[in-house]
């Protein structure tokens, strides 16, 4: 299979992965032949990238980080709980949400069990082919990515459970934000932005009242927008005053926000998002955490089309663990732009003079900095 921007899709191509609705229903099945109308509908849904079937890359299989069953259980649980909180955003003093701890701990147990089976896996873009409310999808994505990092980093199961719960519920305070602000397609006004920033403290207020959740889960929600140099919010705390879990969640939250479909901008590809994160190395984010995160992200996802400095064009077919920016590329077009009858592969980890200079015909340099 190959990963293509919807804008590059042509009638006659067939989907290699299903397209889901926010309720988890299949909108388009695997193997469906694309038409001009379907391609237009995908764009209208806000889906930017899809996997398509391709004879020359049919051996590429992109495995999900968690099972379909766990994914649907988790997404349904997040939607149900968050919708209840959106429906009654103004809580009375002392009121708690006793339904949070039980279901979300069960959810985390499923996620940890799935990820424990391949804790050394690379972080792959999740749910690009789902039409969903951003808040639900984002919460699950951040949880899965952060939990995988926690397991790989060596946290105990109990520590990973708390970290994962903090990640899963980091944006729960957004259920208290007016939907007109939360879903606004354009730039927020100063007053709207101030109200949006209040979600960190609102989340803390909700979670700290829940007796069956560790207080650290509430502090993770409170601190995930704090930054090393004190430029974050809501309290502007610095350095070691920010808990390590909140630092992990802050990095992953920023990454997923940049790589997820939004109504007001296209999603960035992983290499672009990592570049932007590295711009804040040592000032916004811990450098060692960024390095660890970078080494566990599939910077060039399996199946993506890349252009090399040699003029050749190919598809990423293998990612080296710990060295993700130097993948194995299957060359489909030679330097003259001619399609090859017999493709061949170049391992960038051994061919150090060969570099990726363009992705999906973006026509811009992707030269990596900061040791990425």
C-alpha atoms as a printed R data frame, in Angstrom:
    type eleno elety resid chain resno       x      y       z
1   ATOM     1    CA   UNK     A     1   0.000  0.000   0.000
2   ATOM     2    CA   UNK     A     2   0.986  3.615  -0.496
3   ATOM     3    CA   UNK     A     3   0.179  6.736   1.496
4   ATOM     4    CA   UNK     A     4  -1.036  9.529  -0.750
5   ATOM     5    CA   UNK     A     5  -2.479 13.002  -0.225
6   ATOM     6    CA   UNK     A     6  -6.133 13.014  -1.269
7   ATOM     7    CA   UNK     A     7  -5.205 15.766  -3.744
8   ATOM     8    CA   UNK     A     8  -2.935 13.255  -5.525
9   ATOM     9    CA   UNK     A     9  -5.578 10.533  -5.719
10  ATOM    10    CA   UNK     A    10  -7.009  9.626  -9.123
11  ATOM    11    CA   UNK     A    11 -10.241  7.907 -10.144
12  ATOM    12    CA   UNK     A    12  -9.692  4.157 -10.381
13  ATOM    13    CA   UNK     A    13  -7.384  3.918  -7.369
14  ATOM    14    CA   UNK     A    14  -8.568  1.584  -4.592
15  ATOM    15    CA   UNK     A    15  -8.470  2.195  -0.854
16  ATOM    16    CA   UNK     A    16  -6.122 -0.008   1.170
17  ATOM    17    CA   UNK     A    17  -7.611  1.006   4.540
18  ATOM    18    CA   UNK     A    18 -11.189  1.691   5.645
19  ATOM    19    CA   UNK     A    19 -12.574  5.169   6.272
20  ATOM    20    CA   UNK     A    20 -14.531  5.456   9.537
21  ATOM    21    CA   UNK     A    21 -17.109  7.886  10.875
22  ATOM    22    CA   UNK     A    22 -16.825  9.354  14.375
23  ATOM    23    CA   UNK     A    23 -19.273  6.670  15.568
24  ATOM    24    CA   UNK     A    24 -16.869  4.006  14.309
25  ATOM    25    CA   UNK     A    25 -19.052  3.099  11.338
26  ATOM    26    CA   UNK     A    26 -17.376  2.234   8.048
27  ATOM    27    CA   UNK     A    27 -17.962  5.013   5.524
28  ATOM    28    CA   UNK     A    28 -15.771  3.506   2.800
29  ATOM    29    CA   UNK     A    29 -14.504 -0.063   2.843
30  ATOM    30    CA   UNK     A    30 -11.083 -1.369   1.962
31  ATOM    31    CA   UNK     A    31 -10.914 -2.051  -1.770
32  ATOM    32    CA   UNK     A    32 -13.447  0.629  -2.756
33  ATOM    33    CA   UNK     A    33 -12.613  2.183  -6.121
34  ATOM    34    CA   UNK     A    34 -12.244  5.933  -5.913
35  ATOM    35    CA   UNK     A    35 -14.268  8.207  -8.185
36  ATOM    36    CA   UNK     A    36 -14.090 11.968  -8.644
37  ATOM    37    CA   UNK     A    37 -17.124 12.296  -6.359
38  ATOM    38    CA   UNK     A    38 -15.592 10.120  -3.615
39  ATOM    39    CA   UNK     A    39 -12.301 12.016  -3.778
40  ATOM    40    CA   UNK     A    40 -14.252 15.259  -3.423
41  ATOM    41    CA   UNK     A    41 -16.177 13.841  -0.444
42  ATOM    42    CA   UNK     A    42 -12.932 12.816   1.279
43  ATOM    43    CA   UNK     A    43 -11.694 16.387   0.952
44  ATOM    44    CA   UNK     A    44 -15.008 17.704   2.297
45  ATOM    45    CA   UNK     A    45 -14.674 15.387   5.307
46  ATOM    46    CA   UNK     A    46 -11.274 16.921   5.996
47  ATOM    47    CA   UNK     A    47  -9.308 13.748   5.257
48  ATOM    48    CA   UNK     A    48  -5.927 14.739   3.852
49  ATOM    49    CA   UNK     A    49  -4.159 11.382   3.367
50  ATOM    50    CA   UNK     A    50  -5.321  7.875   2.484
51  ATOM    51    CA   UNK     A    51  -3.660  4.512   1.920
52  ATOM    52    CA   UNK     A    52  -4.239  3.100  -1.556
53  ATOM    53    CA   UNK     A    53  -3.569 -0.299  -3.079
54  ATOM    54    CA   UNK     A    54  -0.540 -0.511  -5.359
55  ATOM    55    CA   UNK     A    55   0.964 -3.584  -7.015
56  ATOM    56    CA   UNK     A    56   4.553 -2.396  -6.558
57  ATOM    57    CA   UNK     A    57   4.115 -1.817  -2.837
58  ATOM    58    CA   UNK     A    58   1.576 -4.512  -1.981
59  ATOM    59    CA   UNK     A    59   3.990 -6.051   0.532
60  ATOM    60    CA   UNK     A    60   3.859 -2.908   2.706
61  ATOM    61    CA   UNK     A    61   1.518 -3.489   5.637
62  ATOM    62    CA   UNK     A    62   0.929 -0.680   8.110
63  ATOM    63    CA   UNK     A    63   0.000 -2.144  11.492
64  ATOM    64    CA   UNK     A    64  -2.043 -0.150  13.996
65  ATOM    65    CA   UNK     A    65  -0.486  0.527  17.391
66  ATOM    66    CA   UNK     A    66  -3.627 -0.734  19.132
67  ATOM    67    CA   UNK     A    67  -6.224 -3.260  17.995
68  ATOM    68    CA   UNK     A    68  -9.395 -2.185  16.218
69  ATOM    69    CA   UNK     A    69 -11.405 -3.439  19.192
70  ATOM    70    CA   UNK     A    70  -9.402 -1.364  21.689
71  ATOM    71    CA   UNK     A    71  -9.563  1.649  19.392
72  ATOM    72    CA   UNK     A    72 -13.351  1.537  19.094
73  ATOM    73    CA   UNK     A    73 -13.900  0.860  22.815
74  ATOM    74    CA   UNK     A    74 -11.624  3.765  23.747
75  ATOM    75    CA   UNK     A    75 -13.035  6.228  21.217
76  ATOM    76    CA   UNK     A    76 -16.616  5.379  22.220
77  ATOM    77    CA   UNK     A    77 -15.757  5.802  25.902
78  ATOM    78    CA   UNK     A    78 -14.100  9.171  25.319
79  ATOM    79    CA   UNK     A    79 -17.006 10.416  23.195
80  ATOM    80    CA   UNK     A    80 -19.661  9.277  25.690
81  ATOM    81    CA   UNK     A    81 -17.952 10.784  28.732
82  ATOM    82    CA   UNK     A    82 -16.890 14.026  27.077
83  ATOM    83    CA   UNK     A    83 -20.348 14.517  25.538
84  ATOM    84    CA   UNK     A    84 -21.929 14.186  28.972
85  ATOM    85    CA   UNK     A    85 -19.559 16.818  30.306
86  ATOM    86    CA   UNK     A    86 -20.185 19.121  27.339
87  ATOM    87    CA   UNK     A    87 -23.935 18.785  27.918
88  ATOM    88    CA   UNK     A    88 -23.591 20.026  31.519
89  ATOM    89    CA   UNK     A    89 -20.430 22.160  31.570
90  ATOM    90    CA   UNK     A    90 -21.238 24.217  34.651
91  ATOM    91    CA   UNK     A    91 -20.703 22.112  37.740
92  ATOM    92    CA   UNK     A    92 -21.907 22.932  41.201
93  ATOM    93    CA   UNK     A    93 -19.297 23.413  43.874
94  ATOM    94    CA   UNK     A    94 -18.046 20.066  45.128
95  ATOM    95    CA   UNK     A    95 -19.710 18.073  42.342
96  ATOM    96    CA   UNK     A    96 -17.591 15.244  40.941
97  ATOM    97    CA   UNK     A    97 -17.713 12.985  37.908
98  ATOM    98    CA   UNK     A    98 -17.621  9.500  39.448
99  ATOM    99    CA   UNK     A    99 -17.935  7.903  36.007
100 ATOM   100    CA   UNK     A   100 -14.440  8.990  34.980
101 ATOM   101    CA   UNK     A   101 -12.126  6.693  36.935
102 ATOM   102    CA   UNK     A   102 -13.625  3.251  36.315
103 ATOM   103    CA   UNK     A   103 -14.190  3.330  32.549
104 ATOM   104    CA   UNK     A   104 -10.973  5.219  31.847
105 ATOM   105    CA   UNK     A   105  -8.844  2.859  33.946
106 ATOM   106    CA   UNK     A   106 -10.361 -0.099  32.074
107 ATOM   107    CA   UNK     A   107  -9.646  1.700  28.817
108 ATOM   108    CA   UNK     A   108  -6.023  2.290  29.843
109 ATOM   109    CA   UNK     A   109  -5.661 -1.370  30.770
110 ATOM   110    CA   UNK     A   110  -6.608 -2.372  27.224
111 ATOM   111    CA   UNK     A   111  -4.269  0.200  25.693
112 ATOM   112    CA   UNK     A   112  -1.322 -0.828  27.888
113 ATOM   113    CA   UNK     A   113  -1.937 -4.502  27.126
114 ATOM   114    CA   UNK     A   114  -1.941 -3.866  23.383
115 ATOM   115    CA   UNK     A   115   1.145 -1.643  23.449
116 ATOM   116    CA   UNK     A   116   3.083 -3.974  25.776
117 ATOM   117    CA   UNK     A   117   3.159 -6.505  22.940
118 ATOM   118    CA   UNK     A   118   5.246 -4.142  20.802
119 ATOM   119    CA   UNK     A   119   6.585 -1.413  23.070
120 ATOM   120    CA   UNK     A   120   9.577 -0.878  20.769
121 ATOM   121    CA   UNK     A   121   7.325 -0.048  17.811
122 ATOM   122    CA   UNK     A   122   7.646  3.275  16.040
123 ATOM   123    CA   UNK     A   123   4.997  5.944  16.523
124 ATOM   124    CA   UNK     A   124   2.941  5.948  13.320
125 ATOM   125    CA   UNK     A   125   0.316  8.523  12.402
126 ATOM   126    CA   UNK     A   126  -3.008  7.340  13.826
127 ATOM   127    CA   UNK     A   127  -6.525  7.585  12.488
128 ATOM   128    CA   UNK     A   128  -5.833  9.666   9.415
129 ATOM   129    CA   UNK     A   129  -8.799  7.888   7.858
130 ATOM   130    CA   UNK     A   130 -11.421  8.757  10.455
131 ATOM   131    CA   UNK     A   131 -14.007 11.501  10.319
132 ATOM   132    CA   UNK     A   132 -14.164 12.567  13.930
133 ATOM   133    CA   UNK     A   133 -14.541 15.376  16.424
134 ATOM   134    CA   UNK     A   134 -10.959 16.619  16.897
135 ATOM   135    CA   UNK     A   135 -11.090 16.523  20.715
136 ATOM   136    CA   UNK     A   136 -11.906 12.798  20.911
137 ATOM   137    CA   UNK     A   137  -9.392 11.674  18.320
138 ATOM   138    CA   UNK     A   138  -6.667 13.927  19.695
139 ATOM   139    CA   UNK     A   139  -7.164 12.674  23.262
140 ATOM   140    CA   UNK     A   140  -6.805  9.053  22.162
141 ATOM   141    CA   UNK     A   141  -3.819  9.769  19.917
142 ATOM   142    CA   UNK     A   142  -1.928 11.602  22.666
143 ATOM   143    CA   UNK     A   143  -2.694  8.794  25.101
144 ATOM   144    CA   UNK     A   144  -1.450  6.039  22.784
145 ATOM   145    CA   UNK     A   145   1.732  7.881  21.761
146 ATOM   146    CA   UNK     A   146   2.572  8.909  25.341
147 ATOM   147    CA   UNK     A   147   1.857  5.462  26.765
148 ATOM   148    CA   UNK     A   148   4.083  3.850  24.144
149 ATOM   149    CA   UNK     A   149   6.890  6.247  25.056
150 ATOM   150    CA   UNK     A   150   6.383  5.510  28.757
151 ATOM   151    CA   UNK     A   151   6.601  1.756  28.252
152 ATOM   152    CA   UNK     A   152   9.669  2.086  26.042
153 ATOM   153    CA   UNK     A   153  11.309  4.498  28.483
154 ATOM   154    CA   UNK     A   154  10.989  1.925  31.261
155 ATOM   155    CA   UNK     A   155   8.220  3.233  33.505
156 ATOM   156    CA   UNK     A   156   6.519  0.557  35.622
157 ATOM   157    CA   UNK     A   157   2.986 -0.513  34.762
158 ATOM   158    CA   UNK     A   158   1.566  1.597  37.590
159 ATOM   159    CA   UNK     A   159   3.586  4.625  36.486
160 ATOM   160    CA   UNK     A   160   2.521  4.083  32.884
161 ATOM   161    CA   UNK     A   161  -1.107  3.840  33.967
162 ATOM   162    CA   UNK     A   162  -0.919  7.265  35.633
163 ATOM   163    CA   UNK     A   163   1.006  8.764  32.700
164 ATOM   164    CA   UNK     A   164  -1.508  7.321  30.241
165 ATOM   165    CA   UNK     A   165  -4.501  8.562  32.220
166 ATOM   166    CA   UNK     A   166  -2.947 12.028  32.360
167 ATOM   167    CA   UNK     A   167  -2.488 11.935  28.588
168 ATOM   168    CA   UNK     A   168  -5.975 10.556  27.952
169 ATOM   169    CA   UNK     A   169  -7.598 13.259  30.080
170 ATOM   170    CA   UNK     A   170  -5.190 16.133  29.438
171 ATOM   171    CA   UNK     A   171  -7.783 18.082  27.433
172 ATOM   172    CA   UNK     A   172 -10.871 17.179  29.474
173 ATOM   173    CA   UNK     A   173 -11.147 20.845  30.451
174 ATOM   174    CA   UNK     A   174 -12.107 21.666  26.856
175 ATOM   175    CA   UNK     A   175 -15.508 20.158  27.601
176 ATOM   176    CA   UNK     A   176 -16.072 23.328  29.632
177 ATOM   177    CA   UNK     A   177 -15.248 25.641  26.705
178 ATOM   178    CA   UNK     A   178 -18.020 27.070  24.530
179 ATOM   179    CA   UNK     A   179 -18.370 24.974  21.373
180 ATOM   180    CA   UNK     A   180 -18.371 28.095  19.190
181 ATOM   181    CA   UNK     A   181 -14.836 28.784  20.413
182 ATOM   182    CA   UNK     A   182 -13.724 25.156  20.412
183 ATOM   183    CA   UNK     A   183 -14.820 24.600  16.805
184 ATOM   184    CA   UNK     A   184 -14.097 28.056  15.415
185 ATOM   185    CA   UNK     A   185 -12.433 27.605  11.999
186 ATOM   186    CA   UNK     A   186 -10.595 30.921  12.005
187 ATOM   187    CA   UNK     A   187  -8.187 32.715  14.300
188 ATOM   188    CA   UNK     A   188  -9.378 33.233  17.863
189 ATOM   189    CA   UNK     A   189  -9.786 36.727  19.257
190 ATOM   190    CA   UNK     A   190  -7.733 37.700  22.290
191 ATOM   191    CA   UNK     A   191 -10.719 37.084  24.572
192 ATOM   192    CA   UNK     A   192 -11.501 33.735  22.912
193 ATOM   193    CA   UNK     A   193  -7.877 32.652  23.198
194 ATOM   194    CA   UNK     A   194  -7.892 33.520  26.891
195 ATOM   195    CA   UNK     A   195 -11.005 31.402  27.379
196 ATOM   196    CA   UNK     A   196  -9.407 28.543  25.444
197 ATOM   197    CA   UNK     A   197  -6.342 28.684  27.687
198 ATOM   198    CA   UNK     A   198  -8.584 28.214  30.712
199 ATOM   199    CA   UNK     A   199  -9.084 24.556  29.748
200 ATOM   200    CA   UNK     A   200  -5.922 23.507  31.596
201 ATOM   201    CA   UNK     A   201  -7.182 24.785  34.930
202 ATOM   202    CA   UNK     A   202 -10.736 23.609  34.213
203 ATOM   203    CA   UNK     A   203  -9.416 20.097  33.598
204 ATOM   204    CA   UNK     A   204  -7.468 20.212  36.843
205 ATOM   205    CA   UNK     A   205 -10.588 21.292  38.727
206 ATOM   206    CA   UNK     A   206 -12.568 18.370  37.305
207 ATOM   207    CA   UNK     A   207  -9.927 15.703  37.854
208 ATOM   208    CA   UNK     A   208  -8.723 16.682  41.314
209 ATOM   209    CA   UNK     A   209 -12.251 16.128  42.664
210 ATOM   210    CA   UNK     A   210 -12.332 12.544  41.418
211 ATOM   211    CA   UNK     A   211 -11.363 10.403  44.448
212 ATOM   212    CA   UNK     A   212 -10.463  7.356  42.350
213 ATOM   213    CA   UNK     A   213  -7.904  9.104  40.175
214 ATOM   214    CA   UNK     A   214  -4.325  9.868  41.312
215 ATOM   215    CA   UNK     A   215  -3.830 13.606  41.858
216 ATOM   216    CA   UNK     A   216  -0.948 13.473  39.392
217 ATOM   217    CA   UNK     A   217  -3.494 12.906  36.602
218 ATOM   218    CA   UNK     A   218  -5.042 16.279  37.472
219 ATOM   219    CA   UNK     A   219  -1.624 17.954  37.581
220 ATOM   220    CA   UNK     A   220  -0.805 16.520  34.148
221 ATOM   221    CA   UNK     A   221  -3.902 18.258  32.777
222 ATOM   222    CA   UNK     A   222  -2.944 21.449  34.594
223 ATOM   223    CA   UNK     A   223   0.675 21.543  33.408
224 ATOM   224    CA   UNK     A   224   0.684 20.150  29.857
225 ATOM   225    CA   UNK     A   225   0.919 23.653  28.354
226 ATOM   226    CA   UNK     A   226   3.689 24.819  30.709
227 ATOM   227    CA   UNK     A   227   7.114 25.262  29.088
228 ATOM   228    CA   UNK     A   228  10.706 25.152  30.361
229 ATOM   229    CA   UNK     A   229  11.323 28.872  29.968
230 ATOM   230    CA   UNK     A   230   8.134 29.888  31.768
231 ATOM   231    CA   UNK     A   231   6.352 30.992  28.589
232 ATOM   232    CA   UNK     A   232   3.545 28.461  29.008
233 ATOM   233    CA   UNK     A   233   0.249 28.594  30.856
234 ATOM   234    CA   UNK     A   234  -1.703 28.704  33.118
235 ATOM   235    CA   UNK     A   235   0.904 29.494  35.796
236 ATOM   236    CA   UNK     A   236   4.061 30.191  33.809
237 ATOM   237    CA   UNK     A   237   6.136 27.740  35.872
238 ATOM   238    CA   UNK     A   238   9.612 26.715  34.695
239 ATOM   239    CA   UNK     A   239  12.039 23.807  34.430
240 ATOM   240    CA   UNK     A   240  11.872 21.247  37.214
241 ATOM   241    CA   UNK     A   241   8.674 22.765  38.590
242 ATOM   242    CA   UNK     A   242   6.915 21.058  35.680
243 ATOM   243    CA   UNK     A   243   6.312 17.351  36.328
244 ATOM   244    CA   UNK     A   244   8.053 14.932  33.957
245 ATOM   245    CA   UNK     A   245   4.726 13.391  32.906
246 ATOM   246    CA   UNK     A   246   3.390 16.804  31.896
247 ATOM   247    CA   UNK     A   247   6.560 17.405  29.856
248 ATOM   248    CA   UNK     A   248   6.019 14.165  27.909
249 ATOM   249    CA   UNK     A   249   2.363 15.000  27.358
250 ATOM   250    CA   UNK     A   250   3.268 18.549  26.276
251 ATOM   251    CA   UNK     A   251   5.579 17.251  23.530
252 ATOM   252    CA   UNK     A   252   3.127 14.644  22.269
253 ATOM   253    CA   UNK     A   253   0.180 17.036  22.497
254 ATOM   254    CA   UNK     A   254   2.020 19.556  20.311
255 ATOM   255    CA   UNK     A   255   3.080 16.873  17.832
256 ATOM   256    CA   UNK     A   256  -0.397 15.420  17.411
257 ATOM   257    CA   UNK     A   257  -1.994 18.842  17.155
258 ATOM   258    CA   UNK     A   258   0.337 19.618  14.254
259 ATOM   259    CA   UNK     A   259  -0.177 16.267  12.471
260 ATOM   260    CA   UNK     A   260  -3.969 15.986  12.858
261 ATOM   261    CA   UNK     A   261  -6.536 17.320  10.385
262 ATOM   262    CA   UNK     A   262  -7.929 20.723  11.399
263 ATOM   263    CA   UNK     A   263 -10.547 22.793   9.615
264 ATOM   264    CA   UNK     A   264  -8.242 25.810   9.329
265 ATOM   265    CA   UNK     A   265  -5.041 24.187   8.077
266 ATOM   266    CA   UNK     A   266  -3.619 21.045   6.543
267 ATOM   267    CA   UNK     A   267  -1.889 18.599   8.871
268 ATOM   268    CA   UNK     A   268   1.889 18.585   8.905
269 ATOM   269    CA   UNK     A   269   3.757 15.411   8.067
270 ATOM   270    CA   UNK     A   270   5.864 13.917  10.892
271 ATOM   271    CA   UNK     A   271   9.199 15.313   9.702
272 ATOM   272    CA   UNK     A   272   7.710 18.818   9.523
273 ATOM   273    CA   UNK     A   273   6.195 18.552  13.013
274 ATOM   274    CA   UNK     A   274   9.415 17.215  14.542
275 ATOM   275    CA   UNK     A   275  11.301 20.104  12.969
276 ATOM   276    CA   UNK     A   276   8.993 22.599  14.627
277 ATOM   277    CA   UNK     A   277   9.321 20.846  17.976
278 ATOM   278    CA   UNK     A   278  13.103 21.007  17.710
279 ATOM   279    CA   UNK     A   279  12.895 24.758  17.309
280 ATOM   280    CA   UNK     A   280  11.938 24.771  21.003
281 ATOM   281    CA   UNK     A   281  14.642 22.362  22.167
282 ATOM   282    CA   UNK     A   282  16.025 23.474  25.517
283 ATOM   283    CA   UNK     A   283  13.658 26.441  25.755
284 ATOM   284    CA   UNK     A   284  10.171 24.990  25.452
285 ATOM   285    CA   UNK     A   285  10.924 21.275  25.729
286 ATOM   286    CA   UNK     A   286  13.593 19.122  27.368
287 ATOM   287    CA   UNK     A   287  16.251 18.302  24.784
288 ATOM   288    CA   UNK     A   288  16.720 14.700  25.958
289 ATOM   289    CA   UNK     A   289  12.964 14.112  25.776
290 ATOM   290    CA   UNK     A   290  12.805 15.501  22.234
291 ATOM   291    CA   UNK     A   291  15.668 13.246  21.184
292 ATOM   292    CA   UNK     A   292  13.952 10.220  22.699
293 ATOM   293    CA   UNK     A   293  10.659 11.168  21.072
294 ATOM   294    CA   UNK     A   294  12.334 11.728  17.689
295 ATOM   295    CA   UNK     A   295  13.980  8.301  17.828
296 ATOM   296    CA   UNK     A   296  10.573  6.683  18.293
297 ATOM   297    CA   UNK     A   297   8.630  8.531  15.589
298 ATOM   298    CA   UNK     A   298   8.258  7.249  12.038
299 ATOM   299    CA   UNK     A   299   9.394 10.570  10.573
300 ATOM   300    CA   UNK     A   300   8.706  9.244   7.074
301 ATOM   301    CA   UNK     A   301   5.695  6.890   7.438
302 ATOM   302    CA   UNK     A   302   5.610  3.563   5.639
303 ATOM   303    CA   UNK     A   303   4.234  3.945   2.124
304 ATOM   304    CA   UNK     A   304   4.927  7.660   1.763
305 ATOM   305    CA   UNK     A   305   6.394  8.955  -1.506
306 ATOM   306    CA   UNK     A   306   9.816 10.591  -1.183
307 ATOM   307    CA   UNK     A   307  12.140 12.377  -3.607
308 ATOM   308    CA   UNK     A   308  15.893 11.858  -3.244
309 ATOM   309    CA   UNK     A   309  18.744 14.241  -3.987
310 ATOM   310    CA   UNK     A   310  19.759 11.833  -6.775
311 ATOM   311    CA   UNK     A   311  16.547 12.704  -8.641
312 ATOM   312    CA   UNK     A   312  15.031  9.287  -7.968
313 ATOM   313    CA   UNK     A   313  11.520  8.929  -6.544
314 ATOM   314    CA   UNK     A   314  10.349  6.073  -4.385
315 ATOM   315    CA   UNK     A   315   8.290  4.843  -1.456
316 ATOM   316    CA   UNK     A   316   9.403  4.195   2.137
317 ATOM   317    CA   UNK     A   317   9.225  0.428   2.732
318 ATOM   318    CA   UNK     A   318  11.152 -0.008   5.991
319 ATOM   319    CA   UNK     A   319  11.995  2.154   8.991
320 ATOM   320    CA   UNK     A   320  15.110  1.590  11.080
321 ATOM   321    CA   UNK     A   321  14.333  1.650  14.783
322 ATOM   322    CA   UNK     A   322  16.358  4.413  16.450
323 ATOM   323    CA   UNK     A   323  17.380  5.843  13.069
324 ATOM   324    CA   UNK     A   324  14.005  6.769  11.529
325 ATOM   325    CA   UNK     A   325  15.198  9.578   9.262
326 ATOM   326    CA   UNK     A   326  17.258  7.127   7.172
327 ATOM   327    CA   UNK     A   327  14.666  4.584   5.930
328 ATOM   328    CA   UNK     A   328  14.790  2.010   3.155
329 ATOM   329    CA   UNK     A   329  13.273  3.457  -0.026
330 ATOM   330    CA   UNK     A   330  11.940  1.426  -2.948
331 ATOM   331    CA   UNK     A   331  12.751  3.375  -6.110
332 ATOM   332    CA   UNK     A   332   9.856  3.529  -8.571
333 ATOM   333    CA   UNK     A   333  11.110  6.322 -10.878
334 ATOM   334    CA   UNK     A   334  14.668  6.955 -12.031
335 ATOM   335    CA   UNK     A   335  16.406 10.328 -12.130
336 ATOM   336    CA   UNK     A   336  14.907 10.996 -15.569
337 ATOM   337    CA   UNK     A   337  11.386 10.566 -14.177
338 ATOM   338    CA   UNK     A   338  10.851  7.272 -15.991
339 ATOM   339    CA   UNK     A   339   8.804  4.599 -14.243
340 ATOM   340    CA   UNK     A   340  10.841  1.469 -13.585
341 ATOM   341    CA   UNK     A   341   9.569 -1.936 -14.647
342 ATOM   342    CA   UNK     A   342  11.666 -3.515 -11.894
343 ATOM   343    CA   UNK     A   343  11.953 -1.333  -8.790
344 ATOM   344    CA   UNK     A   344  15.040 -1.513  -6.571
345 ATOM   345    CA   UNK     A   345  15.716 -0.458  -3.004
346 ATOM   346    CA   UNK     A   346  18.172  1.970  -1.421
347 ATOM   347    CA   UNK     A   347  18.968  1.790   2.288
348 ATOM   348    CA   UNK     A   348  19.643  5.369   3.339
349 ATOM   349    CA   UNK     A   349  21.232  4.109   6.567
350 ATOM   350    CA   UNK     A   350  24.167  2.799   4.524
351 ATOM   351    CA   UNK     A   351  24.024  5.185   1.553
352 ATOM   352    CA   UNK     A   352  24.849  8.309   3.568
353 ATOM   353    CA   UNK     A   353  25.282 10.618   0.560
354 ATOM   354    CA   UNK     A   354  21.691  9.980  -0.517
355 ATOM   355    CA   UNK     A   355  19.082 12.169   1.203
356 ATOM   356    CA   UNK     A   356  15.353 12.785   1.129
357 ATOM   357    CA   UNK     A   357  14.750 16.294  -0.229
358 ATOM   358    CA   UNK     A   358  11.023 16.293  -0.900
359 ATOM   359    CA   UNK     A   359   7.898 14.461   0.250
360 ATOM   360    CA   UNK     A   360   4.698 13.991  -1.767
361 ATOM   361    CA   UNK     A   361   5.718 16.665  -4.286
362 ATOM   362    CA   UNK     A   362   5.708 19.373  -1.645
363 ATOM   363    CA   UNK     A   363   8.499 21.099  -3.582
364 ATOM   364    CA   UNK     A   364  10.345 22.320  -0.560
365 ATOM   365    CA   UNK     A   365  13.452 21.357   1.301
366 ATOM   366    CA   UNK     A   366  13.134 18.967   4.219
367 ATOM   367    CA   UNK     A   367  16.753 19.229   5.250
368 ATOM   368    CA   UNK     A   368  16.837 18.166   8.864
369 ATOM   369    CA   UNK     A   369  18.443 20.199  11.624
370 ATOM   370    CA   UNK     A   370  19.322 19.822  15.272
371 ATOM   371    CA   UNK     A   371  20.666 16.332  14.734
372 ATOM   372    CA   UNK     A   372  17.305 14.918  13.639
